[in-house]
Amino acid sequence: MVVEIVFLIASAKVRVDTLAFLARAISTTGKVIRIEEDSISNDEDRSTFYYPVIEFTNSKRNPIQFKSNIGSSFPAFKIGQQVKVLYNPQNLSSAKIATFIQVWLGAIILGVIGIGSTMVGIVLIFKKS
């Protein structure tokens, strides 16, 4: 049950951090300037993931670029596409594309793992009784 609790705590922390980011974030429009590919391979298979690189202008009129930390197995964005961007003016490296998945995926994954493994653990405990 320790691992399950760790996942639940991590999910709660990511959720709180995301809510704090959203409270401070400024919204603007950015543009996809390129798509970066990253390949992962093992002995049997090779997978390619595509990460959009976005450029936007911050409130001080400085151009800022960032690579999304969430990629997909197909290019989800097109070069030249306009996207809504959220960023913290005190931490420009925290910029994100303003979609549900880009903002909340980390909390969702940790929450699902934590809740799912906790439920399995509880069922196993009661089966032993």
Summary of the structure (lengths in Angstrom):
residues: 129
radius of gyration: 18.6
end to end distance: 16.0
largest distance: 64.5
contacts: 336
relative contact order: 0.22
helix: 40%
strand: 37%
